[in-house]
Amino acid sequence: ESIETCPRYFQDLWQEQKVWMEKKISKSQATWQIVVTHFPCGEDGENQEWYKKLKSEYGLDLLVTGHRHDQELWLPTEYHKNFMGLTCIVTGGGGGITSEATPDPNNTKDWYGEAQYG
């Protein structure tokens, strides 16, 4: 494979995982339906439609996510950003920095890991 095929590889993998998830969640008998994923709240490649589908068709109760470096709590009532209708948490465990802001080399007190940006 080549670097040009990399985006397609991950797009295909995401599509496969979505099919797998729907199959698994449709068979679940658990009281709570909780999905943990790397992709942050709202980032399903479909303007939140797929997560919304998991909520409406399969009873998804909570989405726990990562990727970003800040902690976030998305409530179902925050319509300006949350179109999914469910609670979503970003754990903030993206590592290396404490915010999504561009690092300020003149203010490093909150830096940790990642060799302090160099």
N, C-alpha and C positions, 0 to 999 in steps of 0.2 A: 504494500500500500504506500501511498504518498501523503504529503501534507495537504494536498488538494482534496483528498478523500476523507480527511479527518472530520470536517463538519457533518458530512453525510453519515459517517459511522456513528456519531453520537446522536444524530436525529433518528436513525434507525433503532438504535439501542433504546432511546426514550419511548418510541412507539411500541416496541416489544414490552417494555416495562409497564406501560399503561395497560396493555392487554392483560398482562400477568396480574397487575394490581386489581383490576376489575373482576377477574376470575376469583381471586382470593377473597376480596372483600364481599363479593356476592354470596359466598358460602359461609362467611363468618357468623357465628351464633353469639359472639361476645356482646355484653351489655353496652360497652363503649367501643366505638369505631375510631381508632387513632392511627394516623399515618405519620411516619417519620421519613423525611426526605432531605436531601441536600439543598434542593432548589428553594429559595426563600418565598415567603408569603406572596401569593399572586403571580408567581413566575411559573406558569405551566405551559407557556407557548401558545395559549389559546385565549388570552385576555381573561384568565381565571375561569373560563367555561368548564374545563375538565375538573377542577376542584369543586366547582359548583355542582357538576354532575355527580361526583362522588357523594356530595352532601344530599342532593335530592333523590337520587336513585338507590344509594346504598347506605344512607344514614351516617355518613362521616360526621363525627362529633368534634374532632380536634385535629389540627394540622400542626406538627412540630417540625421546624425547618432549620436550616443553617445558612451557609455560604457567606452571609454578610457578617460584619465585625461588630455590629451593635445589637443590643437586645431590643426586641420589639414585641409588642402585644397588639394584635389586630383584633378588635372586637367586631362582632357581626353588625353592630349599629354604626360603624364608621364607614358610611356609604361613600365618602369622598375617595377612599382608596380600596375598600374591601367590598368587592362585588360577589364574593363567594357565599355569604350568608353563614359563615362559621368562624369560630375562634381560631386564630393562627398565632403561633409563637415563633420568633426567630431567636435561637439560643444565644447568638452573639459569639459563638465559638469559632469564628472564621480564623482566628489566630493571628498573632503578630502585632495587631494594633487594636486600639480601643474605640475607634469610630470609623465611619465611612469617609470622613473628611481627609483631604490631602494632608499628609504629615507635615508638621511645622518643625524644621530643624532647630528653631530657636526656643521651642517649648517641648522638651522630650521627657518630662516627668512621668507621663503615662505610657511611654513606650515600653514594650517588653517583647522578648523573642525576636525572631526574624533578623537577628544581628543588628537590631536597632537601626534598620534601614541602611545598612551598609557598613 
